[in-house]
Amino acid sequence: MRYRVEHLACATTLRQLPRAYGEITEPAAARSAVEHRNRQVTDAFTAHLLPHAAGLLRLAHQGLDAMPPARHHAGWRLLLDDLDHATERIHHHFAASPSSRADAQLWSYLTTWAEHALIVRDLVGQHRAAAIPVLPVPEREKLTSLALAARDRGELEPFESWYDAAGRLITLAHLTEHDDSTVVALTVDPTGDITALGQYENEYEAGRASPPPVPAGVLRPDAPWRSEQPQPDSEFGILIRDVLTSAHTGDVSRSIAEVVDDGGQLPQLASFLRVCAEFAGALDTVQGRMTAARLSVLAAQAHALTGELAAAGEELSAQVAILPPYRVPHPRHVAMPPGPALQTTSPPRAGCNMPVASGRRK
């Protein structure tokens, strides 16, 4: 995680320079800035990841092998092969040029590790699945009844979800009873029915005692990673990029809130249209009054759209959901296998994902 954060910080800083200070027109200065970024990221990789890369990939493969079979595992194996190829090329580069740490040829391999670091983390994390305690049936049924009663009272507030190796949606929720708050781990089926897995004092304890998460899916499997995408040139463009790179409903609902809250783009659009209508009416002509009426209708529609979008954002927030794991990103270096594309859609099933209760993901 530390390397991923440092890579993203270095890449983002370089990409934002033109926006903050204008385009770098001097070729030597532009080249120096890129080399500085490459050197910083290379130093971070060699310090935090390179000595452990082979071991991490081995543990990730073992974690994947221990999971119940699923079609999208082929996509994860391709990504591990991609990382193995990137590691081999980095080793080869240093063997040929030990002192060359700013070479542009390294960048795509360094970025591959930053992009897929979370996938490696989650696959390695599957090793603790066997040690997860299982609640006895009578206790599970009692706790499930307690959680259902709390949901009926509006005192079950989900805040985080993930999928486990068995394909179950695991949700953590705050449960309030007699003014005492605990955290419960639940499985949620496609119809919204819940089964309790355990009850804990705090969020950390609940996370450690629950089935470990598998890698989350991505919205567009063939899209470039965040730091490789074109730099947005507007606030709206930033919000669009944020949604494209999101995996959690909470992230998308926050982007929607920025658009619809006071000072957001849609309220400003409604205000803009009302002012334009006022101007057209002040012309005191027949055509001006007709245009003013048209602009007033558009302002009312923008206001209504703001309310509808705000409601949709609240619905997303309440779902506390995550993109399913079968939406696997494509590899950077290893060729996709011939034949049918890797699965990016779920098999047909009855029902739909339902929120456990009204709540916000932290």
TORDOVEX-663779 format. One record per atom (N, C-alpha, C): residue in three letters; x, y, z negated. Coordinates in steps of 0.05 Angstrom, whole numbers, plus 5000, padded with zeros to 4 digits. Each point is the difference from the previous one (the first is absolute). Layout:
N
AlaXYZ
...
END
This chain:
362
Met501749765000
Met498350245000
Met501750255000
Arg502250004985
Arg501750234998
Arg501150085027
Tyr501049795015
Tyr501150065027
Tyr497850105018
Arg497649894999
Arg497850095017
Arg499450294995
Val500050084975
Val499450284993
Val502250195010
Glu502649914996
Glu502250175009
Glu500050035031
His499449785014
His500050015029
His497850205009
Leu497649974989
Leu497850175008
Leu500650304993
Ala501350044977
Ala500750284993
Ala502050125019
Cys502049855007
Cys502150105019
Cys498850055028
Ala498449815009
Ala498850035027
Ala498150235001
Thr498450034979
Thr498050224999
Thr501450274999
Thr502150024984
Thr501450264998
Thr501050095027
Leu501349825015
Leu501050075026
Leu497850085019
Arg497749855000
Arg497850065018
Arg498650264994
Gln500250094974
Gln498750254993
Gln501750255003
Leu502549965006
Leu501850235003
Leu499050205021
Pro499249915025
Pro499150195020
Pro497550164990
Arg498249864985
Arg497650144991
Arg500750214979
Ala502049954984
Ala500750184979
Ala501850235009
Tyr501949935019
Tyr502050205007
Tyr500250055030
Gly498349865016
Gly500250045029
Gly501749785012
Glu499849975026
Glu501549805014
Glu503050054998
Ile501549784996
Ile503050025000
Ile500950005029
Thr500950235009
Thr500750025029
Thr502949935005
Glu501750014980
Glu502849935004
Glu500449705000
Pro500949885022
Pro500249715002
Pro501749884978
Ala502350134993
Ala501749894980
Ala498750004973
Ala498450214994
Ala498650014974
Ala497849794998
Ala498649965023
Ala497949795000
Ala501249734996
Arg502349955014
Arg501349744998
Arg501049964971
Ser501050214988
Ser501049984973
Ser497849934980
Ala497650125004
Ala497749954983
Ala499249715001
Val499949895025
Val499249715003
Val502149824987
Glu502550065004
Glu502249844988
Glu499850014970
His499450234989
His499750024971
His497849834990
Arg497750005014
Arg497849834992
Arg500849705002
Asn501249935022
Asn500849725003
Asn502049914978
Arg501850174993
Arg502049934980
Arg498749974973
Gln498150174993
Gln498649984974
Gln498449744998
Val498649935022
Val498349765000
Val501849754999
Thr502250015016
Thr501849775000
Thr501249964972
Asp500850214987
Asp501249984973
Asp497949884981
Ala497550085002
Ala497949904983
Ala499549705005
Phe500149925026
Phe499549725007
Phe502349824990
Thr502450095004
Thr502349844992
Thr500249984969
Ala499150204987
Ala500150004970
Ala497849834988
His497550025011
His497749884987
His499149745012
Leu500449965026
Leu498749775014
Leu501949815013
Leu502150095014
Leu501649835016
Leu501249774984
Pro501050044975
Pro501149774985
Pro497949794993
His497550075000
His497949824991
His498249925023
Ala500550095025
Ala498149965022
Ala499549705005
Ala502249845002
Ala499749725007
Ala498449854978
Gly500650064975
Gly498649884978
Gly497050074999
Leu499450265006
Leu497250095000
Leu498549865022
Leu501249985024
Leu498649875022
Leu499549704994
Arg502049874987
Arg499749724993
Arg497649974980
Leu499950174980
Leu497849994980
Leu497350065013
Ala500050195020
Ala497550075014
Ala499049765016
His501849865013
His499349765015
His498949794982
Gln501349964977
Gln499049804981
Gln497350074989
Gly499650264994
Gly497450094991
Gly497849955020
Leu500750055026
Leu498149965021
Leu499449705004
Asp502049844998
Asp499649715002
Asp498249884979
Ala500050134976
Ala498449904978
Ala497150095001
Met499350175018
Met497350105002
Met498249815016
Pro497449994993
Pro498249845017
Pro500150105029
Pro499949825019
Pro500350085028
Pro497950205009
Ala500950185017
Ala498250205012
Ala501150085027
Arg498350065019
Arg500950065027
Arg501950245001
His499550204984
His501650245002
His502849964988
His500649774987
His502749964990
His502150005023
Ala499149935024
Ala501950015022
Ala501050285005
Gly498250204996
Gly500950285002
Gly502050084979
Trp499649914975
Trp501950064979
Trp502749865006
Arg499949765010
Arg502649875006
Arg501550155022
Leu498550115019
Leu501350165021
Leu501450244988
Leu498750134980
Leu501250234987
Leu502449934984
Leu500049774987
Leu502449914986
Leu502349945020
Asp499349885023
Asp502049965021
Asp501150275010
Asp498250195002
Asp500850275008
Asp502050124981
Leu499549974974
Leu501850114979
Leu502649845001
Asp499949745004
Asp502549855002
Asp501750095023
His498750055023
His501450115023
His501250274994
Ala498550174987
Ala501050274993
Ala502549984982
Thr499849824980
Thr502249974982
Thr502549905014
Glu499749805018
Glu502249905015
Glu501350215017
Arg498450185012
Arg501250215017
Arg501450214983
Ile499050054976
Ile501450194982
Ile502749884992
His500049754992
His502649874993
His501950015023
His499049945024
His501750005024
His501250285005
His498450204996
His500950285004
His502350064981
Phe499649944974
Phe502050064980
Phe502649845005
Ala499749755010
Ala502349845006
Ala501750125022
Ala498650125020
Ala501450125022
Ala501050284994
Ser498450154984
Ser500850284994
Ser499450054970
Pro501749914982
Pro499550024971
Pro499550294991
Ser501250205012
Ser499750274990
Ser497850165014
Ser498749875020
Ser497950155015
Ser497349964987
Arg499250204983
Arg497649984985
Arg497850195010
Ala500650165021
Ala498150195010
Ala499249935029
Asp500749765009
Asp499549925027
Asp497049985005
Ala499050125022
Ala497249995007
Ala499049725005
Gln501849825008
Gln499249725006
Gln498949864975
Leu500750094977
Leu499149884975
Leu497150084993
Trp499150225010
Trp497550124990
Trp497649815002
Ser499649885023
Ser497649835003
Ser500149764981
Tyr502449894994
Tyr500249784982
Tyr499650094971
Leu501050234993
Leu499550114973
Leu497050064996
Thr498750105021
Thr497250064998
Thr498349754998
Thr500949785013
Thr498549754998
Thr499849914970
Trp502250034986
Trp499949924971
Trp498250194984
Ala500150265006
Ala498350184986
Ala497049955005
Glu499449945025
Glu497249955008
Glu498949754987
His501549794998
His499049744991
His500949934972
Ala501150194985
Ala500949944973
Ala497849904982
Leu497650125003
Leu497749924983
Leu499149725006
Ile500249925025
Ile499349725007
Ile501949814987
Val502650055001
Val501949834986
Val499449994970
Arg499550234988
Arg499450014972
Arg497649834992
Asp497950015016
Asp497649854994
Asp500349705004
Leu501549935021
Leu500549715004
Leu501849894979
Val502150154992
Val501749914977
Val498349974975
Gly498150184996
Gly498350004977
Gly498249754997
Gln499749855022
Gln498449764999
Gln501249784981
His502550034994
His501349804982
His498850004972
Arg498750214992
Arg498850004973
Arg497149905000
Ala499049925024
Ala497249925002
Ala499549754983
Ala501949814999
Ala499649754986
Ala499850044970
Ala501150234990
Ala500050054971
Ala497650164991
Ile498250075018
Ile497750164993
Ile498049834983
Pro499350094976
Pro498249844984
Pro497249985012
Val498749784996
Val497249965009
Val498149994976
Leu498050175001
Leu498150024978
Leu498349755000
Pro499649874976
Pro498249774998
Pro497250085010
Val498549815011
Val497450055012
Val498150144981
Pro499649914975
Pro498250144982
Pro500750294995
Glu502650064997
Glu500950274996
Glu499650175025
Arg500549875023
Arg499650155025
Arg497150075004
Glu498249824994
Glu497150055004
Glu499150224980
Lys501049994976
Lys499350204980
Lys501050285008
Leu502550015010
Leu501150265008
Leu498650105025
Thr499349825018
Thr498550085024
Thr497350134993
Ser498649884981
Ser497550114991
Ser500450274987
Leu502250034985
Leu500650264988
Leu500550215021
Ala501549935021
Ala500650195022
Ala497550075015
Leu498249805005
Leu497650065014
Leu498250194985
Ala499849964973
Ala498450174983
Ala501250295001
Ala502750024999
Ala501250265001
Ala499550145026
Arg500049845022
Arg499450125026
Arg497150115001
Asp498249854989
Asp497250094999
Asp499750254984
Arg501750044979
Arg499950244984
Arg501550235013
Gly501449955021
Gly501750205013
Gly502650044985
Glu500949804985
Glu502450024984
Glu502249815009
Leu499949925025
Leu502249845012
Leu501150175023
Glu502450094997
Glu501250195019
Glu502549885013
Pro499849905025
Pro502349895014
Pro502050225007
Phe502649935000
Phe502050205007
Phe502149895018
Glu500249745004
Glu502149895018
Glu499149735011
Ser500749955025
Ser499349745012
Ser502349905018
Trp500249745002
Trp501949885019
Trp499049725007
Tyr501149885021
Tyr499449725007
Tyr502249824989
Asp499249764991
Asp502049814991
Asp500549795021
Ala501749814994
Ala500949805020
Ala497749825010
Ala497949984983
Ala497749835008
Ala498050165016
Gly500550255006
Gly498250175015
Gly497850134983
Arg500249984973
Arg498050124983
Arg500750304996
Leu497950164998
Leu500350294994
Leu500150024969
Ile502350084990
Ile500450034971
Ile499650304994
Thr498350064980
Thr499550274992
Thr500450044970
Leu501450214993
Leu500350084972
Leu498050224994
Ala498749984977
Ala498050204993
Ala500150064970
His499450254993
His499750084972
His497249914991
Leu499949864978
Leu497449914989
Leu499750144973
Thr497850144997
Thr499450154975
Thr497849854985
Glu500549954974
Glu498049874983
Glu500350104972
His497950124989
His500050114973
His502350214997
Asp500350165020
Asp502050225000
Asp502949895001
Asp500449745004
Asp502649895004
Asp500449935029
Ser502450065011
Ser500549965028
Ser502249795003
Thr499549805017
Thr502049805006
Thr500249985031
Val501849845010
Val500349965028
Val499349715006
Val498349955020
Val499349735008
Val500949965029
Ala500949765005
Ala500849915027
Ala497749835011
Leu499150075024
Leu497749875013
Leu500749905028
Thr498649795008
Thr500049945029
Thr497350105010
Val500050105024
Val497650125013
Val499649865026
Asp497649865003
Asp499549875026
Asp498850195020
Pro499649925025
Pro499150195021
Pro497250114994
Thr498449874983
Thr497350114994
Thr500050194976
Gly502450024987
Gly500150184976
Gly499849854974
Asp499549745000
Asp500049854975
Asp502849994988
Ile500150004973
Ile502550014987
Ile500449764981
Thr502549924996
Thr500849804981
Thr502450114984
Ala499849994974
Ala502250114984
Ala502349804998
Leu502450115001
Leu502449844997
Leu501450044973
Gly499650234987
Gly501250054975
Gly499450294990
Gln500650044975
Gln499550264987
Gln502650084986
Tyr500850265002
Tyr502650084991
Tyr499950284987
Glu502150064985
Glu500050254986
Glu500650245018
Asn501649965021
Asn500850235017
Asn500349915029
Glu500550195017
Glu500249955029
Glu502549835006
Tyr502250064987
Tyr502549855006
Tyr499749714993
Glu498949944976
Glu499649734992
Glu498149855019
Ala497950145009
Ala498149875018
Ala501349945027
Gly501750185010
Gly501349955025
Gly502049774999
Arg501549984978
Arg501949784998
Arg498749734996
Ala497649994987
Ala498749754995
Ala498149915022
Ser499750175020
Ser498149935023
Ser501649885023
Pro498649865018
Pro501349895024
Pro501550225015
Pro502549955008
Pro501550225014
Pro498950075027
Pro500350255008
Pro499050095026
Pro501649895023
Val498749955022
Val501449955026
Val500250275014
Pro501650015021
Pro500350265014
Pro497350105011
Ala499650264997
Ala497550125010
Ala500250025030
Gly497750025013
Gly499950045029
Gly500550295008
Val500350045026
Val500450275010
Val497750065020
Leu499450265004
Leu497850085017
Leu500649935029
Arg502450075009
Arg500849955028
Arg502649845000
Pro499949745005
Pro502449834998
Pro502250085019
Asp499350125023
Asp502150075020
Asp501050294998
Ala499150144979
Ala500850284998
Ala502750024987
Pro501650215007
Pro502650044987
Pro499650074971
Trp502149954984
Trp499850064972
Trp499850304995
Arg499250084976
Arg499450274994
Arg502250205008
Ser502549934992
Ser502250195006
Ser500850015029
Glu498949815016
Glu500649995029
Glu497850135017
Gln497850074987
Gln497850125015
Gln500650295006
Pro498850115021
Pro500450295006
Pro499250174976
Gln501650214995
Gln499450174977
Gln497550165005
Pro498049984982
Pro497550155004
Pro500650305001
Asp498550155017
Asp500450295003
Asp497850164987
Ser498349874984
Ser497850144986
Ser499349854975
Glu498550134982
Glu499149874976
Glu498149775006
Phe498350045021
Phe498249785008
Phe501749765011
Gly502150075014
Gly501749785011
Gly501349844978
Ile500750134978
Ile501249864977
Ile497949814988
Leu497550104997
Leu497949834989
Leu499549765018
Ile500050045026
Ile499649785019
Ile502249794997
Arg502550104998
Arg502249824996
Arg499849854973
Asp499150134979
Asp499749884974
Asp498049775002
Val497850045015
Val498049785002
Val501149775017
Leu501450075021
Leu501249795017
Leu502049824985
Thr501350114980
Thr502049854985
Thr499049904973
Ser497450034995
Ser498849924974
Ser499249715001
Ala500049874976
Ala499049734997
Ala497749994980
His499750214983
His498150004979
His497750205005
Thr497649934992
Thr497850185003
Thr500450264984
Gly501349984977
Gly500450244984
Gly501750215015
Asp502049915016
Asp501650195015
Asp498350145021
Val498349855014
Val498450125021
Val497950194988
Ser498849924977
Ser498150184988
Ser501250264991
Arg502549994991
Arg501450254993
Arg500450185024
Ser500749885023
Ser500350155025
Ser497350135008
Ile497849864997
Ile497450115006
Ile499450234981
Ala500749974974
Ala499450214981
Ala501450265008
Glu502549975010
Glu501550245008
Glu498550155023
Val498649855017
Val498650125022
Val497450144991
Val498649884980
Val497350094994
Val499950184975
Asp502149994983
Asp499950174975
Asp500250295007
Asp499350174981
Asp500250295005
Asp502850075009
Gly500250155022
Gly502650065012
Gly500849815021
Gly498549775003
Gly500749815021
Gly499150095027
Gln500749845021
Gln499550085027
Gln497150025007
Leu498349824990
Leu497250015008
Leu498550244987
Pro500350054974
Pro498850244989
Pro501050265013
Gln502550005008
Gln501150245014
Gln498750025028
Leu499649775013
Leu498750015026
Leu497150114998
Ala498549914979
Ala497350114997
Ala500150304995
Ser501950094983
Ser500250294995
Ser500750155025
Phe501849895016
Phe500950125025
Phe497650035019
Leu498449795002
Leu497650015018
Leu498050204991
Arg499650034973
Arg498150194990
Arg500950295006
Val502650054997
Val501150275006
Val499750065030
Cys500549805017
Cys499650045029
Cys497150065007
Ala498249854986
Ala497150065004
Ala499350284992
Glu501150094977
Glu499550274991
Glu501050205020
Phe502349955012
Phe501150195020
Phe498250005025
Ala499249775009
Ala498449995024
Ala497350154996
Gly498849964976
Gly497550144994
Gly500450304999
Ala502350094990
Ala500550294998
Ala500350135026
Leu500349855022
Leu500150135027
Leu497350135007
Asp497949904988
Asp497350115003
Asp499250005030
Thr500549765012
Thr499049955027
Thr498549745000
Val498549965021
Val498449755002
Val501949765001
Gln502150025017
Gln501949785002
Gln501549964974
Gly500750224986
Gly501449984975
Gly498349864979
Arg497450064999
Arg498249874981
Arg499849705006
Met499949935026
Met499849725007
Met502649854992
Thr502350125005
Thr502549884992
Thr500249984970
Ala499150214985
Ala500049994971
Ala498449774990
Ala497649955012
Ala498449774991
Ala501449745005
Arg501349985023
Arg501549755007
Arg502249954980
Leu501550224993
Leu502249974981
Leu499049944972
Ser497750104993
Ser498849954973
Ser499349704998
Val498949895022
Val499449715000
Val502549844997
Leu502150085014
Leu502649854998
Leu501150024971
Ala499750234988
Ala501050044972
Ala498449814981
Ala497449985004
Ala498449824984
Ala500849715004
Gln500649935025
Gln500949735006
Gln502749944987
Ala501850195000
Ala502649964988
Ala499749974969
His498150154989
His499549974971
His498849734994
Ala498249905017
Ala498849744995
Ala502149785004
Leu501850035020
Leu502249815005
Leu501849994975
Thr500550224988
Thr501750014976
Thr498849834978
Gly497450024996
Gly498749844979
Gly500149705007
Glu499549945025
Glu500049715008
Glu502849884997
Leu502050155008
Leu502749904998
Leu500949974971
Ala499150194983
Ala500749984971
Ala498749754988
Ala497549945008
Ala498749764990
Ala501549755010
Ala500949995025
Ala501449775010
Ala502749974985
Gly501350224994
Gly502549984984
Gly499549894973
Glu497850074987
Glu499449894974
Glu499449715001
Glu498749915022
Glu499449725004
Glu502749845003
Leu501850115015
Leu502649875003
Leu501449984974
Ser500050214985
Ser501350004974
Ser498949794981
Ala497349975000
Ala498749814983
Ala500649715007
Gln500749955025
Gln500549735009
Gln502649894988
Val501950174995
Val502749914989
Val500949765016
Ala500250035026
Ala500749775018
Ala502750055013
Ile500949805014
Ile502750015013
Ile499849855027
Leu501650085019
Leu499949875026
Leu500949714997
Pro498649815012
Pro500549724997
Pro502849925011
Pro501249794989
Pro502749935006
Pro500449895029
Tyr497949925013
Tyr500449895027
Tyr500650225021
Arg499850264992
Arg500850225018
Arg503050054997
Val501649825011
Val502950004996
Val501450185021
Pro501850174991
Pro501550175019
Pro501749835019
His500550115023
His501749865020
His502950044993
Pro501749805008
Pro502950034995
Pro501250215018
Arg502450104992
Arg501450205015
Arg501949885020
His501349784993
His502249895017
His499549725011
Val498649844985
Val499449725008
Val497650015019
Ala500149865022
Ala497850005019
Ala497649864989
Met497650125006
Met497549864993
Met499849745016
Pro498949794988
Pro499849755015
Pro498050025023
Pro500449855021
Pro498150005022
Pro497449884992
Gly497950055016
Gly497449884994
Gly498250204985
Pro497949904987
Pro498150174986
Pro501450184979
Ala499050244997
Ala501150194981
Ala499649894972
Leu501850084981
Leu499649924973
Leu497450124989
Gln498749854982
Gln497350084990
Gln500150274987
Thr498250185008
Thr499750254987
Thr497150054992
Thr498449805003
Thr497250024992
Thr499349764983
Ser498150034982
Ser499249794983
Ser498149815014
Pro499849754991
Pro498049825011
Pro497250104992
Pro498049945016
Pro497350084994
Pro499149904973
Arg498650164985
Arg499049914974
Arg497650174993
Ala498449884983
Ala497550144991
Ala500750204979
Gly498350204998
Gly500350214979
Gly502150205008
Cys500650174981
Cys502050215005
Cys501350074974
Asn502250145001
Asn501350084975
Asn498350214986
Met499549954975
Met498450184984
Met501750104977
Pro499550254991
Pro501550104977
Pro499249854975
Val501949974981
Val499449894974
Val498350194984
Ala500850255001
Ala498550214986
Ala501150275011
Ser498650214991
Ser501150265008
Ser502550054984
Gly502150085015
Gly502650054987
Gly502050105020
Arg502250104991
Arg502150115017
Arg502649844995
Arg501449955023
Arg502649874998
Arg502050214992
Lys501749924980
Lys502050194991
Lys502350025019
END
